[in-house]
Amino acid sequence: MTTSTLQRSLGVHRVLEPAGVLPQAAQRLDADPAIGPDEVRIAVQRINLDAASYRQLTEEHGGDGDRVRAAVLEIVESRGKMHNPVTGSGGMLIGVVDEVGPDSPLGLRPGQRVATLVSLTLTPLRITDGLARWDGRSEQVPAAGTAVLFARSIAAVLPDDLPQEVALAVLDVCGAPAATERVVRRAGHRPSVAVLGAAGKSGSLSLAAARDARAGRLIGVVRNGQEADALRSAGLADEVVVADATDPLAVAAAVGRCVDVTVVCVDVPGAEHGAVLTTADGGTVLFFSMATSFSAAALGAEGMASDVTMLVGNGYTPGHAALALDLYRRSRGVRALIEPRVRG
Ligand code: NAP
């Protein structure tokens, strides 16, 4: 592949500034809906804001839905993509394939309903309805507009058997169960696992994936008694404990004996030290949360003389979408925790 073919396949031709970077690192993208020969245009129906991004915007604007909506519109308008400048995160979207360039390798056909599995932080996006059908109070945003996929993007055709809101929520976090499954399988014989934010979407899917991967003791760490009750009745963990994930000593005390694998699925900053402290030497911490600080994790582990391997939760693992949807279909407990969040 020539350099220019590689650049096009990654969407570098859509970067307006600074020139030459990849679309994810760009300040601004060209969101023109006219596509090139290797691109695909999606007619957008619904956007799923990343949980950390939605929480940050809601907190910044004091829970005022109109201001949150205006902030999202302003980000998309000025950046040509939904890339929260504070959290650095985006989300994903669903829509209908509108036009497929003759050289697109994605195998999509006009009329298919798809979810984009690449982050909104690198997806050229134009919104045409002013988000008029959204009250600014949910992660899921009904929207009209266009998005562009590159040759190296990924999209999944939406399943017929699940409501689109559910599919969108599950696919948004499908990297978490896939990564958890891989880490647990590689961690040796029946490793103990703790999941922080265990009653959330990625947390519940990660617990179910860890169980499938033959984890040993499985601990769900949640924020309060209400989430603890919900997680207990979902039956996804052997032990459910309540602790503020941002309080390291509270997390360590609640979990007790250190675990082999810790998966961080909260949507707030500050969970790095608790995760490290509760993980045994030689163990692994998987940071799926987009609110994770690399420096806090690295320097915190050093400061605790903790010999843990720390992994950034890659949003992409081959087969991740099918794995997450399959877990959702098979696990009553996962459905019980995710459905109420999607219904809002
Ligand atoms: P979610 O469904 O909102 O779940 C987050 C959970 O964490 C909720 O149960 C929440 O409780 C809990 N929580 C919040 N603060 C807490 C605290 N201080 N102590 C204990 N628990 C706390 O979110 P999600 O959609 O699963 O997303 C989780 C994270 O994954 C986010 O940071 C998101 O950005 C990230 N993410 C990463 C990728 C990737 O590719 N790596 C992709 C998508 C999302 P409440 O509901 O009570 O607040």
Residues whose N, C-alpha, C, O or C-beta is under 5 A from the ligand:
A	BS01	NAP	D50 A51 A52 D172 V173 G175 G197 A199 G200 K201 S202 G203 V222 R223 A243 D244 A245 T246 C265 V266 D267 V268 F288 S289 M290 A291 G313 N314 G315
